[in-house]
Amino acid sequence: MTTWMRWMLCVGCLATVGWLWHVGALNAVPALATGAASLFLFAWPGHGQRKRRTALQYIEMGKQPIGMH
């Protein structure tokens, strides 16, 4: 999942939790817990440093000596 998509999911989740708290559907503690969980799940960096498909990859090409004839 791209970083932009994860941030948009996080913002959407936080906005939904904020709205539910504002209308009285959630108390303060569940709203804070859900907000913290959304930050942990969506905004936390991905697992390790994954290689990007567009990254340059260098291939070591071994050259064999040319025999003199």
MARLUMTOR-25022 format. One record per residue: residue number from 0; residue in three letters; x negated, z negated, y negated of N, C-alpha, C, O in turn. Coordinates in Angstrom, 1 decimal. Example, Ala and Ser with C-alpha at 12.3 -4.5 7.8 and 13.67 -1.06 7.14 Angstrom:
+-----+--------+--------+--------+--------+--------+--------+--------+--------+--------+--------+--------+--------+--------+
| num | residu |    npx |    npz |    npy |   capx |   capz |   capy |    cpx |    cpz |    cpy |    opx |    opz |    opy |
+-----+--------+--------+--------+--------+--------+--------+--------+--------+--------+--------+--------+--------+--------+
|   0 |    ALA |  -13.2 |   -7.8 |    5.7 |  -12.3 |   -7.8 |    4.5 |  -13.2 |   -7.8 |    3.3 |  -14.2 |   -8.5 |    3.3 |
|   1 |    SER |  -12.8 |   -7.1 |    2.2 |  -13.7 |   -7.1 |    1.1 |  -12.9 |   -7.9 |    0.0 |  -13.4 |   -8.0 |   -1.1 |
+-----+--------+--------+--------+--------+--------+--------+--------+--------+--------+--------+--------+--------+--------+
END
This chain:
+-----+--------+--------+--------+--------+--------+--------+--------+--------+--------+--------+--------+--------+--------+
| num | residu |    npx |    npz |    npy |   capx |   capz |   capy |    cpx |    cpz |    cpy |    opx |    opz |    opy |
+-----+--------+--------+--------+--------+--------+--------+--------+--------+--------+--------+--------+--------+--------+
|   0 |    MET |   -0.9 |    0.0 |    1.2 |    0.0 |    0.0 |    0.0 |   -0.9 |    0.0 |   -1.2 |   -1.9 |   -0.7 |   -1.3 |
|   1 |    THR |   -0.5 |    0.8 |   -2.2 |   -1.4 |    0.9 |   -3.4 |   -1.3 |   -0.3 |   -4.2 |   -0.3 |   -1.1 |   -4.2 |
|   2 |    THR |   -2.3 |   -0.5 |   -5.1 |   -2.3 |   -1.7 |   -6.0 |   -1.1 |   -1.6 |   -6.9 |   -0.5 |   -2.6 |   -7.2 |
|   3 |    TRP |   -0.8 |   -0.4 |   -7.5 |    0.3 |   -0.3 |   -8.4 |    1.6 |   -0.7 |   -7.7 |    2.4 |   -1.4 |   -8.3 |
|   4 |    MET |    1.8 |   -0.2 |   -6.5 |    3.1 |   -0.5 |   -5.8 |    3.2 |   -2.0 |   -5.5 |    4.3 |   -2.6 |   -5.6 |
|   5 |    ARG |    2.1 |   -2.7 |   -5.1 |    2.1 |   -4.1 |   -4.9 |    2.5 |   -4.9 |   -6.1 |    3.2 |   -5.8 |   -6.1 |
|   6 |    TRP |    1.9 |   -4.5 |   -7.3 |    2.2 |   -5.2 |   -8.6 |    3.7 |   -4.9 |   -8.9 |    4.3 |   -5.9 |   -9.5 |
|   7 |    MET |    4.2 |   -3.8 |   -8.7 |    5.6 |   -3.5 |   -9.0 |    6.5 |   -4.3 |   -8.1 |    7.6 |   -4.8 |   -8.6 |
|   8 |    LEU |    6.2 |   -4.5 |   -6.9 |    7.0 |   -5.3 |   -6.0 |    6.9 |   -6.8 |   -6.4 |    7.9 |   -7.5 |   -6.4 |
|   9 |    CYS |    5.7 |   -7.2 |   -6.9 |    5.6 |   -8.6 |   -7.3 |    6.4 |   -8.8 |   -8.6 |    7.1 |   -9.8 |   -8.7 |
|  10 |    VAL |    6.3 |   -7.9 |   -9.6 |    7.1 |   -8.0 |  -10.8 |    8.6 |   -8.0 |  -10.5 |    9.4 |   -8.8 |  -11.1 |
|  11 |    GLY |    9.0 |   -7.1 |   -9.6 |   10.4 |   -7.1 |   -9.2 |   10.9 |   -8.4 |   -8.6 |   12.0 |   -8.9 |   -8.8 |
|  12 |    CYS |   10.1 |   -8.9 |   -7.7 |   10.4 |  -10.2 |   -7.0 |   10.5 |  -11.3 |   -8.0 |   11.4 |  -12.1 |   -8.0 |
|  13 |    LEU |    9.5 |  -11.4 |   -8.9 |    9.5 |  -12.4 |   -9.9 |   10.7 |  -12.3 |  -10.9 |   11.3 |  -13.3 |  -11.3 |
|  14 |    ALA |   11.1 |  -11.1 |  -11.2 |   12.2 |  -10.9 |  -12.1 |   13.5 |  -11.3 |  -11.4 |   14.4 |  -11.9 |  -12.0 |
|  15 |    THR |   13.6 |  -11.0 |  -10.1 |   14.8 |  -11.4 |   -9.4 |   14.9 |  -12.9 |   -9.2 |   16.0 |  -13.5 |   -9.4 |
|  16 |    VAL |   13.8 |  -13.6 |   -9.0 |   13.8 |  -15.0 |   -8.8 |   14.1 |  -15.6 |  -10.2 |   14.9 |  -16.6 |  -10.3 |
|  17 |    GLY |   13.6 |  -15.1 |  -11.3 |   13.9 |  -15.6 |  -12.6 |   15.3 |  -15.5 |  -13.0 |   15.9 |  -16.4 |  -13.6 |
|  18 |    TRP |   15.9 |  -14.3 |  -12.6 |   17.3 |  -14.1 |  -12.9 |   18.2 |  -15.1 |  -12.1 |   19.2 |  -15.6 |  -12.6 |
|  19 |    LEU |   17.9 |  -15.2 |  -10.8 |   18.6 |  -16.2 |   -9.9 |   18.5 |  -17.6 |  -10.5 |   19.5 |  -18.4 |  -10.4 |
|  20 |    TRP |   17.4 |  -18.0 |  -11.0 |   17.2 |  -19.3 |  -11.5 |   18.0 |  -19.4 |  -12.8 |   18.6 |  -20.5 |  -13.1 |
|  21 |    HIS |   18.0 |  -18.4 |  -13.6 |   18.7 |  -18.4 |  -14.9 |   20.2 |  -18.5 |  -14.7 |   20.9 |  -19.2 |  -15.5 |
|  22 |    VAL |   20.8 |  -17.9 |  -13.7 |   22.2 |  -18.0 |  -13.5 |   22.6 |  -19.2 |  -12.7 |   23.8 |  -19.5 |  -12.5 |
|  23 |    GLY |   21.7 |  -20.0 |  -12.2 |   22.0 |  -21.2 |  -11.5 |   22.0 |  -21.1 |  -10.0 |   22.5 |  -22.1 |   -9.4 |
|  24 |    ALA |   21.7 |  -20.0 |   -9.5 |   21.7 |  -19.8 |   -8.0 |   20.6 |  -20.5 |   -7.3 |   20.7 |  -20.8 |   -6.1 |
|  25 |    LEU |   19.5 |  -20.7 |   -8.0 |   18.3 |  -21.4 |   -7.5 |   17.9 |  -22.5 |   -8.4 |   18.0 |  -22.5 |   -9.6 |
|  26 |    ASN |   17.5 |  -23.6 |   -7.7 |   17.0 |  -24.8 |   -8.5 |   15.5 |  -24.5 |   -8.8 |   15.0 |  -23.4 |   -8.5 |
|  27 |    ALA |   14.9 |  -25.4 |   -9.6 |   13.5 |  -25.1 |  -10.0 |   12.5 |  -25.1 |   -8.9 |   11.6 |  -24.2 |   -8.9 |
|  28 |    VAL |   12.6 |  -26.0 |   -7.9 |   11.6 |  -26.0 |   -6.9 |   11.7 |  -24.8 |   -6.0 |   10.6 |  -24.2 |   -5.7 |
|  29 |    PRO |   12.8 |  -24.4 |   -5.5 |   12.8 |  -23.1 |   -4.7 |   12.4 |  -21.9 |   -5.5 |   11.8 |  -21.0 |   -5.0 |
|  30 |    ALA |   12.8 |  -21.9 |   -6.8 |   12.4 |  -20.7 |   -7.6 |   10.9 |  -20.7 |   -7.8 |   10.3 |  -19.6 |   -7.7 |
|  31 |    LEU |   10.2 |  -21.8 |   -8.0 |    8.8 |  -21.9 |   -8.1 |    8.1 |  -21.5 |   -6.8 |    7.1 |  -20.8 |   -6.8 |
|  32 |    ALA |    8.6 |  -22.0 |   -5.7 |    8.1 |  -21.7 |   -4.4 |    8.2 |  -20.3 |   -4.1 |    7.2 |  -19.7 |   -3.6 |
|  33 |    THR |    9.3 |  -19.6 |   -4.4 |    9.5 |  -18.2 |   -4.1 |    8.6 |  -17.4 |   -5.0 |    8.0 |  -16.4 |   -4.6 |
|  34 |    GLY |    8.5 |  -17.8 |   -6.3 |    7.6 |  -17.1 |   -7.2 |    6.1 |  -17.2 |   -6.7 |    5.4 |  -16.2 |   -6.8 |
|  35 |    ALA |    5.7 |  -18.3 |   -6.3 |    4.3 |  -18.5 |   -5.8 |    4.1 |  -17.7 |   -4.5 |    3.0 |  -17.1 |   -4.3 |
|  36 |    ALA |    5.1 |  -17.6 |   -3.6 |    5.0 |  -16.8 |   -2.4 |    4.9 |  -15.4 |   -2.7 |    4.2 |  -14.6 |   -2.1 |
|  37 |    SER |    5.7 |  -14.9 |   -3.7 |    5.6 |  -13.5 |   -4.1 |    4.2 |  -13.1 |   -4.7 |    3.7 |  -12.1 |   -4.4 |
|  38 |    LEU |    3.7 |  -14.0 |   -5.5 |    2.3 |  -13.8 |   -6.0 |    1.3 |  -13.7 |   -4.9 |    0.4 |  -12.9 |   -4.9 |
|  39 |    PHE |    1.5 |  -14.6 |   -3.9 |    0.5 |  -14.6 |   -2.8 |    0.7 |  -13.4 |   -1.9 |   -0.3 |  -12.8 |   -1.5 |
|  40 |    LEU |    1.9 |  -13.0 |   -1.7 |    2.1 |  -11.8 |   -0.7 |    1.8 |  -10.5 |   -1.4 |    1.2 |   -9.6 |   -0.7 |
|  41 |    PHE |    2.2 |  -10.3 |   -2.7 |    2.1 |   -9.0 |   -3.3 |    0.9 |   -8.8 |   -4.1 |    0.2 |   -7.8 |   -4.1 |
|  42 |    ALA |    0.5 |   -9.8 |   -4.9 |   -0.6 |   -9.7 |   -5.9 |   -2.0 |  -10.0 |   -5.3 |   -3.0 |   -9.6 |   -5.9 |
|  43 |    TRP |   -2.0 |  -10.7 |   -4.2 |   -3.3 |  -11.0 |   -3.5 |   -4.0 |   -9.7 |   -3.1 |   -3.3 |   -8.8 |   -2.6 |
|  44 |    PRO |   -5.3 |   -9.6 |   -3.2 |   -6.0 |   -8.4 |   -2.8 |   -5.8 |   -8.1 |   -1.3 |   -5.5 |   -9.0 |   -0.5 |
|  45 |    GLY |   -6.0 |   -6.8 |   -1.0 |   -5.8 |   -6.4 |    0.4 |   -6.9 |   -7.1 |    1.3 |   -7.8 |   -7.7 |    0.9 |
|  46 |    HIS |   -6.7 |   -6.8 |    2.6 |   -7.6 |   -7.4 |    3.6 |   -9.0 |   -6.7 |    3.5 |   -9.1 |   -5.6 |    3.9 |
|  47 |    GLY |  -10.0 |   -7.4 |    3.0 |  -11.3 |   -6.9 |    2.9 |  -11.4 |   -5.7 |    2.0 |  -10.5 |   -5.4 |    1.3 |
|  48 |    GLN |  -12.5 |   -5.1 |    2.0 |  -12.7 |   -3.9 |    1.2 |  -12.6 |   -2.7 |    2.1 |  -13.4 |   -2.4 |    2.9 |
|  49 |    ARG |  -11.4 |   -2.1 |    2.0 |  -11.2 |   -0.9 |    2.8 |  -11.8 |    0.3 |    2.1 |  -11.8 |    0.4 |    0.9 |
|  50 |    LYS |  -12.2 |    1.3 |    2.9 |  -12.8 |    2.5 |    2.4 |  -11.7 |    3.4 |    1.9 |  -10.6 |    3.6 |    2.6 |
|  51 |    ARG |  -11.9 |    4.0 |    0.7 |  -10.9 |    4.9 |    0.2 |  -11.1 |    6.3 |    0.9 |  -12.2 |    6.6 |    1.2 |
|  52 |    ARG |  -10.1 |    7.0 |    1.0 |  -10.2 |    8.3 |    1.6 |  -10.9 |    9.3 |    0.7 |  -11.5 |   10.3 |    1.1 |
|  53 |    THR |  -10.8 |    9.0 |   -0.6 |  -11.4 |    9.9 |   -1.6 |  -12.8 |    9.6 |   -1.9 |  -13.5 |   10.3 |   -2.6 |
|  54 |    ALA |  -13.3 |    8.5 |   -1.3 |  -14.7 |    8.1 |   -1.6 |  -15.7 |    9.1 |   -1.0 |  -15.4 |    9.7 |    0.1 |
|  55 |    LEU |  -16.8 |    9.3 |   -1.7 |  -17.8 |   10.2 |   -1.2 |  -18.5 |    9.6 |    0.0 |  -18.8 |    8.4 |    0.0 |
|  56 |    GLN |  -18.7 |   10.4 |    1.0 |  -19.4 |    9.9 |    2.2 |  -20.6 |   10.8 |    2.4 |  -20.5 |   12.0 |    2.5 |
|  57 |    TYR |  -21.7 |   10.1 |    2.5 |  -23.0 |   10.8 |    2.6 |  -23.3 |   10.9 |    4.1 |  -23.3 |    9.9 |    4.8 |
|  58 |    ILE |  -23.7 |   12.1 |    4.6 |  -24.1 |   12.2 |    6.0 |  -25.5 |   12.5 |    6.0 |  -26.0 |   13.4 |    5.3 |
|  59 |    GLU |  -26.2 |   11.8 |    6.8 |  -27.7 |   12.0 |    6.9 |  -27.9 |   13.1 |    7.9 |  -27.5 |   13.1 |    9.0 |
|  60 |    MET |  -28.5 |   14.1 |    7.4 |  -28.8 |   15.3 |    8.2 |  -30.3 |   15.3 |    8.6 |  -31.2 |   15.4 |    7.7 |
|  61 |    GLY |  -30.5 |   15.2 |    9.8 |  -31.9 |   15.2 |   10.3 |  -32.4 |   16.6 |   10.4 |  -31.8 |   17.5 |   11.0 |
|  62 |    LYS |  -33.6 |   16.9 |    9.9 |  -34.2 |   18.2 |   10.0 |  -35.3 |   18.2 |   11.0 |  -36.2 |   17.3 |   11.1 |
|  63 |    GLN |  -35.2 |   19.2 |   11.9 |  -36.2 |   19.3 |   12.9 |  -37.4 |   20.1 |   12.4 |  -37.1 |   21.1 |   11.6 |
|  64 |    PRO |  -38.6 |   19.8 |   12.8 |  -39.7 |   20.6 |   12.3 |  -39.7 |   22.0 |   12.8 |  -39.3 |   22.3 |   14.0 |
|  65 |    ILE |  -40.1 |   23.0 |   12.0 |  -40.1 |   24.4 |   12.4 |  -41.5 |   24.7 |   13.0 |  -42.5 |   24.5 |   12.3 |
|  66 |    GLY |  -41.5 |   25.2 |   14.2 |  -42.8 |   25.5 |   14.8 |  -43.4 |   26.7 |   14.2 |  -42.7 |   27.7 |   13.8 |
|  67 |    MET |  -44.7 |   26.7 |   14.2 |  -45.4 |   27.9 |   13.6 |  -45.6 |   28.9 |   14.8 |  -46.1 |   28.5 |   15.8 |
|  68 |    HIS |  -45.3 |   30.1 |   14.5 |  -45.5 |   31.2 |   15.6 |  -46.7 |   32.0 |   15.3 |  -47.0 |   32.9 |   16.1 |
+-----+--------+--------+--------+--------+--------+--------+--------+--------+--------+--------+--------+--------+--------+
END
